C-alpha cells in the first residue's frame, strides 16, 4: 500500500483532507480530480456527494472508507490539527 495513490473522494485519507481544507482549496482539489482522475470525475463533480462526505466526517470526527478506495480494504483517517492542509493520518 505504501506509495500507492489514494482517491480524494473515495478514500478515508482523501475525505479527511477534503474536510480539513479551506473551501477554496477544496474546490481546486475537486476540480483537478474531476479533470485528471477519470474514475472519480463524477463523484468529484457531485456537490451533494461531497457535502455528505464533509458533514459525516465532521459529525464523526474522522473520515472512514469501507471498500471505497479498494475492495476488501477499510480505513479511518483524521486530519492533523496545525499540520497544514495535507496533513492527515490513515489507519
WOSULBEL-V204256 format. One record per pair of residues at least 24 apart in sequence whose ideal C-beta (glycine too) atoms are under 6 Angstrom apart, sorted by sequence separation. I is the first residue (numbers start at 1). J is the second residue. If there is no record, write none. Layout:
i:I j:J
i:I j:J
//
This chain:
i:8 j:33
i:9 j:40
i:7 j:40
i:9 j:43
i:9 j:44
i:19 j:54
i:15 j:53
i:19 j:57
i:15 j:57
i:16 j:63
i:15 j:63
i:12 j:63
i:12 j:64
i:12 j:65
i:11 j:65
i:10 j:68
i:11 j:69
i:10 j:69
i:20 j:79
i:25 j:85
i:16 j:77
i:7 j:69
i:16 j:78
i:6 j:69
i:12 j:75
i:16 j:79
i:12 j:76
i:13 j:77
i:21 j:85
i:12 j:77
i:17 j:88
i:16 j:88
i:13 j:88
i:13 j:90
i:12 j:90
//
